[in-house]
Every structure is written in C-alpha cells, then in structure tokens.
C-alpha cells in the first residue's frame, strides 16, 4: 500500500504543478495583451503617429483574435491542451521579438496581429485546461476556487501587464526594448513548464473532421441573446476606448506625460474589475446586470466631467476608470450568464462563439471610430458623444437583458451557480471527454468528465453531469420522469425518442451508470 500511496501523491503533485504553471502562463499571456499600451505615447513622439494611427495599432490584435477564435479556438478539444498553449506561447515570443527588432509602423501592426492570434487560442484553451487540472487533484465541490482563479488571472493579467510595463518605461533605460525582453524570458519559462505539465485532453483517435467554430443564436430566446451580445459589445467598447486612449487623454487633456501613470490607470481599471467579479460571483444575473449598467454609466459620466471641467481633474478621471472597470466586469459576468442560461446544451459552444466575437468587435470597431473622430474634433467633444451613444445603447438593451430569469435550482445545486464553462468559449462535449486519471476519483464514475459541473435539475445531485439541464428545461422533465420510473422499479419502460434526445448523462438509471470500481493492478499485486 505504501507504493500505491506514493504513486497517488506523485500524481497529485504533478497535477498541482501543472495547475499553477498553467495559471502563470495564462497570466503572462494576458499581460502581454496590454503591455504595449503605456508605450504608445513613446511611439507617437518618436515617429509622429497620430491618435488614429495609435488606435489602429491597438485594435489590430482584434483581427487576429477573431481569426484564431473561429478557426483554431476549439481544436484543443481534439488535439490536446498543451500543444495549443505552446503554440500561443510561440506566437507571443515571435510577437515580442518583432516589437524589439522591427519597431516601425508595419512591425507594430504585425506584432499586434500575432498577439491577437495567441489570444484567440489562449482564451479557449487555458480556461478549460485550468478547470480540468483543478478537478484532477482537488474535489469537485471546491470548483469555485478554480473559477475565481480564472477570473482573477484573466482580468488581473491585463492590469499587471500595463502597470509593469509603464513602470519599466518610466524608470529604466531603453523603455521600448527592456519590457519585451522581460516578457520574452517569462514566455520561455512558461514554455518549459508547460512542456512538463500533465495533459488532460489526449488526442482523439480518430480525429474528428475539421470545421470552423460556428456561431448561432438559440431560436427560443433570440431577444435575450442579442441583448446580451449588445451589452458585452458596449462594455468591451468602453474598455477598449479607455485602454487605447488613456495615454493620449492623460497627455492632451490632463497634461500628465507619465508613462507609469498611464499604466497605473489601466491597472486600476482591471484591479477593480477583479474585485467586483469576486463580490458578485454568487449573485443572480439580474442584480449583476443592474450593477454593471449603473457603474458603467457612472464611470462614463465621471470621464466626461473630468474632461469638461475648467481645470481637468486627474482624480475624477481615475475614479471614472475604476467605475468603468467595475461596471464592465459585472456586465461581462451578467451577459455571459444570460447567454449560457438561454442556450441549449448541444449548441452552447456556438452561442458562446457568437458572444466572444461580439465582445472583440466591440473592443475594436468603436475604438477605431473614436480614433477617426479625433482627427476632426477635439477630445472633449468626442468623449461626450461616445458616452451618449454608449448610454443610449445600454438603456435600449436593458429591458431585454433584465427579462431573463434564471431557472429555479434545488438547494443541492447552489454550489453550481457559476459553472466553469462560463470561462471557456468552447466547452467540451460529453462524448469526447476522456476520464481523468485522478487519484481522488478512483471510486467515481468512469465516464466522469474533466469539466463537468454539478448537476442542475437532475434527481440525484451527487452524480456528475456534462449536460446543462435545468429545472425548467425539457431535459429536466425527461430526467425526472426517467428517475421516477427507475425508483418505482419500472425502468424497463422506455423513454420517448424526443425525451431521450435531451436527457443529460447524469439521469441514466443507476444500475446502468454505477458499478463497483475495479481494484488497481498495483493493489492486486500487493494483496
């Protein structure tokens, strides 16, 4: 038994190492997204770039994100998580090298597009990989810790990248080179760690036929779905304008040329977003959306007032950035909950693809429009009209967003209020999810999936599920009917074909799902 315990401890230790090195890798990849933001002022002074050029350089990565998300974001489900994380690291290594050796306008565009390609792969791979690694060495009842880490790394990495590069650019020599060299070293360390990490998603054999990731709207709730898309598009638009033009606004309007201050302003935005996401993680979508809309509108008002005062206020500008970070993060959480709640289980990945595409459109197109407007009007007028358009859009979408009511869940489902699939635009399906070789789950069901959340609407809460059946859904009704027949001893009566199509895996008869776990070969030899 000593050898068995040693093997189990080694397995848990490897998954724990893989979990934390993946979190560090995700943090570094996210930090690289906002790292160039504090440096745009230096590029503009060196080469005479206009505000439109700076805006286009910032928004160029969105093109890479959309392409990568559509054509490669879902392939880690078929080919494994580690290869695609290594690909993302390779793309960012090349991007950082281009920033160093080709600092001209064309090189900046190429580097940002390469960064966007890496982001599209990372957003769909790292989140799923982290959830699977957590469940491989920790009990599923504490999955909310992995969800909190994913949210913290996603937003915190964006803020840390801007703050660290801003400080380096302000206080070290060669500010356009040293930050990228440090990021290159972090990428190399991450690549070495990922190379030795455990794989949770072995390559499928045979590999399914390739097709791009499709985006679709649920036919029964199109109004709520498109309202959520409008909400995330507007929230990301505010994020994008603040990040892309914070340095220009500080210099032109507030007359503060500090690069460290520009990085600190962006860090404040995302730091407050992390805090708000933690606070509202257990709230219902309606409350989260109300908070998000209110904070976003208040933040826009603070930005406009800070620019239109006789003496522009830096304090009010930072307060506005903090409120925008709080509101945008809450809008992201609430809109994502609406999309997941109205999407059928079999088409969740397609709905989430449309959701993230809408967000990346919002973070690029409005930012470019603001950059063009700045060529023909002053900063104060452009900021005022941008705030008015965003406010009108939010107020128009609010009644439809607040119409959504989450399904009623049982008390045992309370722990699953925020399933891990919210963090990944391409959640895995039950059919192609291999079992995890977790030492803590050797007595659990052999078909248990790595990213299954606790059941919602299923009659036996302790069974894992990959279906998103809810208490008001057809799947839950079929689940309850089959469970009743099973408990009465009449499970031989078949379920109708329509009901069978929507019954999630957790609702199968107990005798067909649960068997005595086999004794391991090592244990049999020992005995």
C-alpha positions in Angstrom: 0.0 0.0 0.0 3.0 2.3 0.5 3.8 2.2 -3.2 0.2 2.9 -4.1 0.1 6.0 -1.8 3.4 7.2 -3.2 2.1 6.9 -6.7 -1.1 8.8 -5.8 1.0 11.5 -4.1 3.2 11.9 -7.2 0.1 12.1 -9.4 -1.5 14.8 -7.2 1.8 16.7 -7.1 2.2 16.7 -10.9 -1.4 17.9 -11.4 -0.8 20.6 -8.8 2.4 21.8 -10.5 0.6 21.7 -13.9 -2.3 23.8 -12.5 -0.1 26.5 -11.2 2.3 26.7 -14.1 -0.7 26.9 -16.4 -2.1 29.8 -14.3 1.3 31.6 -14.5 1.3 31.0 -18.3 -2.2 32.4 -18.7 -1.2 35.4 -16.6 1.8 36.2 -18.8 -0.2 35.7 -22.0 -2.9 38.1 -20.7 -0.3 40.6 -19.5 1.2 40.8 -23.0 -2.1 42.0 -24.4 -2.0 45.3 -22.6 1.8 45.6 -22.3 2.3 48.0 -25.3 -0.5 50.4 -24.1 1.7 52.6 -21.9 4.3 52.7 -24.7 2.1 54.2 -27.4 2.9 57.7 -26.3 6.6 57.0 -26.8 6.0 55.6 -30.3 3.9 58.6 -31.2 6.6 61.1 -30.0 9.3 59.2 -31.8 7.6 58.6 -35.2 4.9 61.3 -35.1 2.0 58.9 -35.0 -1.5 60.5 -34.9 -4.1 59.4 -32.5 -5.8 57.4 -35.3 -2.6 55.5 -36.0 -2.2 54.6 -32.3 -5.8 53.5 -32.2 -5.4 51.3 -35.3 -2.2 49.7 -33.8 -4.1 48.9 -30.6 -7.1 47.5 -32.4 -5.1 45.4 -34.9 -4.9 42.5 -32.4 -8.7 42.1 -32.6 -8.4 40.9 -36.2 -6.0 38.1 -35.0 -8.3 37.2 -32.1 -11.4 36.8 -34.4 -9.5 34.7 -36.9 -7.9 32.5 -34.3 -11.1 32.1 -32.3 -13.1 31.0 -35.3 -10.6 28.7 -37.0 -8.5 27.3 -34.1 -10.1 28.1 -30.8 -11.9 24.8 -30.5 -9.2 22.5 -31.7 -7.7 21.8 -28.3 -10.8 19.6 -27.6 -9.5 17.3 -30.3 -5.7 17.6 -30.2 -5.0 18.3 -26.5 -4.5 21.4 -24.4 -0.7 21.5 -24.1 0.1 21.8 -27.8 -2.1 24.8 -28.3 -0.8 26.6 -25.2 2.7 26.0 -26.6 1.6 27.4 -29.9 0.2 30.5 -28.2 3.5 31.0 -26.4 5.4 30.6 -29.6 3.2 33.3 -31.3 3.8 35.7 -28.4 7.6 35.0 -28.5 7.6 35.9 -32.2 5.4 39.0 -31.5 7.8 40.2 -28.7 10.8 39.7 -31.0 9.1 41.8 -33.7 8.4 44.6 -31.2 12.2 44.6 -30.5 13.8 44.2 -33.9 11.1 45.9 -36.1 9.7 48.9 -34.2 8.4 50.7 -37.3 4.7 51.1 -38.1 4.5 47.9 -40.2 6.3 45.9 -37.5 3.9 47.2 -34.8 0.9 46.0 -36.9 2.4 42.6 -37.4 3.3 42.2 -33.8 -0.2 43.1 -32.6 -1.8 40.7 -35.1 0.4 37.9 -33.9 -0.5 38.8 -30.3 -4.2 38.5 -31.3 -3.7 35.1 -32.8 -2.2 33.9 -29.5 -5.1 35.5 -27.5 -7.7 33.6 -29.6 -6.1 30.3 -28.8 -5.5 31.1 -25.2 -9.0 32.2 -24.3 -10.5 28.9 -25.3 -7.7 26.6 -24.2 -6.2 27.9 -20.9 -9.6 28.3 -19.2 -10.6 24.7 -20.0 -7.2 23.4 -19.1 -7.2 25.1 -15.7 -10.6 23.7 -14.8 -9.6 20.2 -15.8 -6.3 20.3 -13.9 -8.1 21.5 -10.8 -10.6 18.7 -10.9 -7.7 16.2 -11.4 -6.2 16.9 -7.9 -9.0 18.7 -5.9 -12.6 17.6 -5.1 -15.3 19.0 -7.4 -17.1 20.6 -4.5 -14.4 23.3 -4.4 -14.5 24.1 -8.2 -15.5 27.7 -7.4 -11.8 28.3 -6.4 -10.7 27.5 -10.0 -13.4 29.8 -11.3 -12.2 32.6 -9.1 -8.6 32.0 -10.2 -9.5 32.1 -13.8 -11.4 35.4 -13.4 -8.5 36.8 -11.4 -5.9 35.8 -14.0 -8.0 36.9 -16.9 -8.6 40.5 -15.7 -5.6 40.8 -13.3 -3.1 39.8 -16.1 -4.4 42.7 -18.2 -3.8 45.1 -15.4 -0.5 43.8 -14.3 0.9 43.9 -17.9 0.1 47.6 -18.3 1.3 48.6 -14.8 4.6 46.7 -15.0 5.5 48.0 -18.5 4.5 51.5 -17.5 6.8 51.5 -14.5 9.7 50.0 -16.6 9.2 52.5 -19.3 9.3 55.4 -16.8 12.3 54.4 -14.7 14.7 52.2 -16.9 16.8 52.9 -19.9 15.6 51.7 -23.3 11.9 51.6 -22.5 11.0 50.2 -25.9 13.2 47.2 -25.5 13.6 46.1 -21.8 9.9 45.3 -21.2 9.7 43.0 -24.2 13.0 41.2 -23.1 11.5 40.5 -19.7 8.3 39.2 -21.3 10.4 37.0 -23.6 12.1 35.5 -20.5 8.7 34.8 -18.9 7.4 33.2 -22.1 10.4 30.8 -22.2 10.0 29.8 -18.5 6.3 29.2 -19.2 7.0 27.1 -22.3 9.4 24.9 -20.3 6.9 24.4 -17.5 4.0 23.6 -19.9 6.3 21.0 -21.7 6.4 19.1 -18.4 2.8 19.6 -17.5 0.2 16.8 -17.4 -2.2 16.5 -20.3 -5.9 16.3 -19.5 -7.1 16.0 -23.1 -5.4 13.2 -25.0 -5.5 13.5 -28.8 -8.6 11.8 -30.2 -8.2 8.8 -32.4 -9.6 9.1 -35.0 -9.5 12.9 -35.1 -12.9 14.4 -36.0 -13.3 16.1 -39.3 -12.2 19.7 -39.1 -14.7 22.5 -39.3 -14.5 26.1 -38.2 -16.3 27.1 -35.0 -19.8 28.2 -35.8 -21.8 30.9 -34.1 -25.5 30.8 -33.6 -28.4 32.2 -31.6 -30.8 30.0 -29.6 -34.1 30.1 -31.5 -36.4 30.3 -28.4 -34.6 33.3 -26.8 -33.2 35.4 -29.6 -34.2 38.7 -28.0 -32.4 37.9 -24.7 -29.4 36.5 -26.6 -28.9 39.5 -28.9 -29.4 41.9 -26.0 -26.6 40.1 -24.1 -24.4 40.5 -27.2 -25.2 44.2 -27.4 -24.4 44.5 -23.7 -21.0 42.8 -23.9 -20.2 44.7 -27.1 -20.8 48.1 -25.4 -19.0 47.1 -22.3 -15.9 46.0 -24.3 -16.1 49.2 -26.3 -15.8 51.3 -23.1 -12.9 49.1 -22.1 -11.2 49.4 -25.4 -11.5 53.2 -25.6 -10.1 53.6 -22.1 -7.2 51.3 -22.7 -6.4 52.5 -26.2 -6.6 56.2 -25.5 -5.7 56.5 -21.8 -2.2 57.7 -22.5 -3.3 60.2 -25.1 -6.1 61.5 -22.8 -3.6 62.0 -20.0 -1.2 63.9 -22.1 -3.6 66.0 -24.2 -6.3 66.8 -21.8 -4.8 66.3 -18.3 -1.2 67.3 -19.3 0.3 64.3 -17.5 3.0 62.7 -19.6 4.0 60.0 -17.0 4.1 56.5 -18.5 3.8 55.0 -15.1 0.6 56.9 -14.5 -0.8 55.6 -17.8 0.0 52.0 -16.8 -1.4 52.6 -13.3 -4.7 53.9 -14.7 -5.2 50.7 -16.8 -4.2 48.6 -13.8 -6.8 50.3 -11.6 -9.5 49.5 -14.2 -8.8 45.8 -14.1 -8.0 45.6 -10.4 -11.4 46.9 -9.5 -12.9 44.6 -12.1 -11.3 41.6 -10.4 -12.7 42.7 -7.0 -16.2 43.3 -8.3 -16.2 39.9 -10.1 -15.3 38.2 -6.9 -18.1 40.0 -5.0 -20.9 39.3 -7.5 -19.9 35.7 -8.3 -22.9 34.3 -6.4 -25.4 36.9 -7.5 -28.3 36.3 -9.9 -27.8 37.7 -13.4 -30.4 40.5 -13.0 -28.6 42.0 -10.0 -25.2 41.7 -11.7 -26.5 43.4 -14.8 -28.1 46.3 -12.9 -24.9 46.9 -11.0 -22.9 46.7 -14.3 -25.0 49.1 -16.2 -25.1 51.6 -13.3 -21.4 51.6 -12.7 -20.6 51.8 -16.4 -22.8 54.8 -16.9 -21.5 56.5 -13.7 -17.9 55.9 -15.0 -18.6 57.4 -18.4 -20.2 60.4 -16.7 -17.1 60.8 -14.5 -14.8 60.7 -17.5 -16.8 63.3 -19.4 -17.0 65.7 -16.3 -13.2 65.3 -15.7 -12.5 66.4 -19.3 -15.1 69.3 -19.3 -14.1 71.0 -16.1 -12.2 74.3 -16.4 -9.3 72.6 -14.7 -9.4 68.9 -15.8 -9.3 66.6 -12.8 -7.0 63.6 -12.7 -8.7 62.3 -9.6 -12.1 62.2 -11.3 -10.5 60.6 -14.4 -9.1 57.7 -12.2 -12.5 57.4 -10.4 -14.2 57.1 -13.8 -11.7 54.4 -14.8 -12.4 52.4 -11.6 -16.2 52.6 -12.1 -15.8 51.5 -15.7 -13.7 48.6 -14.6 -16.4 47.6 -12.1 -19.3 48.0 -14.5 -17.6 46.3 -17.4 -16.6 43.3 -15.4 -20.2 43.0 -14.0 -21.6 43.3 -17.5 -19.3 40.6 -18.7 -20.4 38.3 -15.9 -24.1 39.0 -16.2 -24.3 38.9 -20.0 -22.4 35.6 -20.0 -24.8 34.1 -17.5 -27.7 35.1 -19.8 -26.1 33.5 -22.9 -25.4 30.3 -21.0 -28.9 30.3 -19.5 -30.8 30.6 -22.7 -28.5 28.3 -24.9 -29.5 24.7 -25.5 -26.9 22.2 -24.1 -25.9 20.9 -27.6 -25.3 24.4 -29.0 -23.6 26.1 -26.1 -20.3 26.4 -27.9 -21.8 28.0 -30.9 -23.7 30.6 -28.7 -20.5 31.4 -26.8 -18.6 31.8 -30.0 -21.1 34.5 -31.0 -20.8 36.1 -27.6 -17.0 36.4 -27.7 -17.0 37.5 -31.3 -19.4 40.3 -30.3 -17.0 41.3 -27.5 -14.0 41.5 -29.7 -15.9 43.5 -32.3 -16.8 45.9 -29.5 -13.2 46.3 -28.4 -12.0 47.2 -31.9 -14.6 48.8 -34.2 -15.8 51.6 -31.7 -12.2 52.3 -30.8 -11.3 52.8 -34.4 -14.3 55.1 -34.9 -13.2 57.2 -31.9 -9.7 57.5 -33.4 -11.2 58.7 -36.7 -13.4 61.2 -34.9 -10.4 62.6 -33.0 -9.0 63.7 -36.4 -11.9 66.0 -36.9 -13.0 67.1 -33.4 -11.4 67.8 -30.1 -11.1 65.2 -27.4 -13.8 66.6 -25.1 -16.5 66.6 -27.8 -15.6 63.1 -29.0 -15.7 61.7 -25.4 -19.1 63.4 -24.8 -20.7 61.9 -27.9 -19.1 58.5 -27.3 -20.6 58.5 -23.8 -24.0 59.5 -25.1 -24.0 56.7 -27.7 -22.9 54.1 -25.2 -25.6 55.2 -22.7 -28.4 55.1 -25.3 -27.3 51.6 -26.3 -27.3 50.4 -22.7 -30.7 51.9 -21.9 -32.1 50.3 -25.1 -30.8 46.8 -24.2 -31.5 46.9 -20.5 -35.3 45.9 -20.6 -34.5 42.9 -22.7 -31.5 41.9 -20.6 -33.5 42.1 -17.4 -36.2 40.0 -18.9 -34.2 36.9 -18.4 -35.0 34.8 -15.3 -32.6 32.0 -14.3 -34.1 28.6 -13.8 -35.1 27.6 -10.3 -32.5 25.2 -8.9 -32.6 22.9 -6.0 -30.7 23.6 -2.8 -28.1 21.0 -3.7 -27.3 22.9 -6.8 -26.4 26.1 -5.0 -22.8 25.3 -5.3 -23.1 25.2 -9.1 -24.4 28.7 -9.6 -21.4 29.7 -11.7 -20.3 26.7 -13.8 -16.8 26.5 -15.1 -18.0 26.5 -18.7 -18.7 30.3 -18.3 -15.0 30.8 -18.6 -14.4 29.0 -21.9 -15.9 29.8 -25.2 -15.6 26.2 -26.4 -16.6 23.8 -23.6 -16.0 20.2 -24.2 -18.9 17.8 -25.0 -19.5 14.6 -23.0 -19.0 12.4 -26.0 -15.3 13.2 -26.5 -14.3 13.9 -22.9 -11.8 11.2 -21.6 -11.7 10.2 -17.9 -9.2 11.9 -15.7 -6.5 9.7 -14.1 -7.2 11.5 -10.8 -6.2 9.6 -7.6 -9.1 11.3 -5.8 -11.7 10.0 -8.2 -10.9 6.3 -8.4 -14.2 5.5 -6.8 -16.2 7.8 -9.0 -17.9 7.1 -12.3 -15.5 6.0 -15.0 -17.1 8.3 -17.6 -16.8 11.4 -15.4 -15.7 14.4 -17.5 -13.0 16.8 -16.6 -15.1 19.9 -17.0 -18.4 18.6 -15.7 -20.2 20.9 -13.3 -22.5 19.6 -10.5 -25.9 18.8 -11.9 -28.8 21.3 -12.2 -32.3 19.8 -12.3 -31.1 16.2 -12.0 -32.8 14.0 -9.4 -29.6 12.7 -7.9 -27.3 15.7 -7.1 -24.2 13.6 -6.4 -24.0 12.4 -10.0 -21.7 14.4 -12.3 -23.2 15.8 -15.5 -22.0 17.3 -18.7 -25.5 18.4 -19.7 -26.8 21.8 -18.9 -30.3 20.6 -17.9 -32.2 23.0 -15.7 -35.3 22.6 -13.5 -37.4 24.3 -16.2 -35.9 22.7 -19.3 -37.3 19.7 -21.3 -34.2 17.8 -20.2 -35.1 18.2 -16.5 -38.6 17.0 -17.2 -37.4 13.9 -19.1 -34.8 13.4 -16.3 -37.5 13.4 -13.6 -39.7 11.1 -15.5 -37.0 8.5 -16.0 -35.8 8.8 -12.4 -39.4 8.2 -11.2 -39.7 5.1 -13.2 -36.3 3.9 -12.0 -37.3 4.4 -8.3 -40.6 2.6 -8.9 -38.8 -0.4 -10.4 -40.4 0.2 -13.9 -37.2 1.4 -15.6 -37.9 -1.1 -18.4 -40.5 1.3 -19.8 -38.5 3.2 -22.5 -38.4 7.0 -22.6 -39.8 8.6 -25.8 -37.3 9.4 -28.5 -37.8 13.1 -28.0 -37.1 12.9 -24.3 -34.1 10.6 -24.8 -32.5 13.2 -27.0 -32.4 15.7 -24.2 -31.7 13.5 -21.1 -28.3 14.5 -19.8 -25.8 11.8 -18.8 -26.5 12.2 -15.1 -30.1 11.0 -15.5 -29.4 7.5 -16.7 -30.7 4.6 -14.5 -28.4 4.0 -11.5 -27.8 0.3 -12.4 -26.6 1.3 -15.8 -24.3 4.0 -14.6 -22.7 2.9 -11.3 -20.5 -0.2 -10.8 -18.1 -1.3 -8.2 -14.7 0.3 -9.1 -12.1 -2.2 -10.2 -9.1 -2.8 -8.0 -5.9 -1.4 -9.5 -3.3 -3.8 -10.8 -0.8 -2.5 -8.3 -3.2 -3.1 -5.4 -4.0 -6.7 -6.6 -0.2 -7.4 -6.8 0.3 -6.0 -3.3 -2.5 -8.1 -1.8 
